[in-house]
Amino acid sequence: MKTPSDIYYKSNIKYNEFFDYKYPFGFQIRKIGGNGAVKIKNTEYFISQSLSGLFVALEEKNETEYLLWLNNYPIGILDLKLACLKLESEIK
């Protein structure tokens, strides 16, 4: 079993405060709740408690998959069938 330190790597993305970001037309906007989840079609899906209170966008890929965005950064694919988030770093 891997520990967090086994898979950690420093991001090349510089941190910027996320305020008043305007997502493209057609994206579904959701606020991440205090429990770290977003609600889609009356079901909650856990994303991350560290993003609690932030607004994210969902770009529908197909009936059961959404690309999750935080401002202009793709976070990953939210798979509604599997109820899991495939991180962007795992998709490439």
Number of C-alpha atoms within 10 A of each C-alpha: 4 6 7 8 7 8 7 8 8 5 7 6 7 5 7 6 5 10 9 8 11 10 18 11 7 10 16 15 17 17 16 23 19 14 16 18 20 21 13 12 6 7 10 16 19 16 20 15 13 11 17 16 15 16 20 24 23 21 21 16 12 9 9 13 19 20 21 26 19 17 17 12 11 17 19 20 23 24 18 17 9 10 14 15 20 16 15 14 9 8 8 5
